[in-house]
Amino acid sequence: MDISAQESIDKLRQLLEKQIEAVRKGDFSCFDELAGQSDAAMSEIAQIDVSERRKFAGQFKSLMDLYKKLELMLSAAKDTVGKQMNQIGQSRKTMQVYKNNE
């Protein structure tokens, strides 16, 4: 089980790193696709025996750090999109005022 457990952990790490890069590039369709693959990798990791998990404690911490980084990046992207939506809303209001004053 060690080899498949290690492979599953490595696979998830690679997927998380790719997700981080996709968010950095603003490629959210790629992010969504990778998120589905990450779910499958997480299911594999969930099958690891509790006794074996201790062997991978440091790697699990590393995965958690990647998840935290991804979460922060998604939060920042959400904030950016929210600000852009507010700007669009303000522009629409301004255009409506101009249109009504014609």
Secondary structure, DSSP 8 states (H G I E B T S, - for coil): -HHHHHHHHHHHHHHHHHHHHHHHHT-HHHHHHHHHHHHHHHHHHHTS-HHHHGGGHHHHHHHHHHHHHHHHHHHHHHHHHHHHHHHHHHHHHHHHHHHHT-
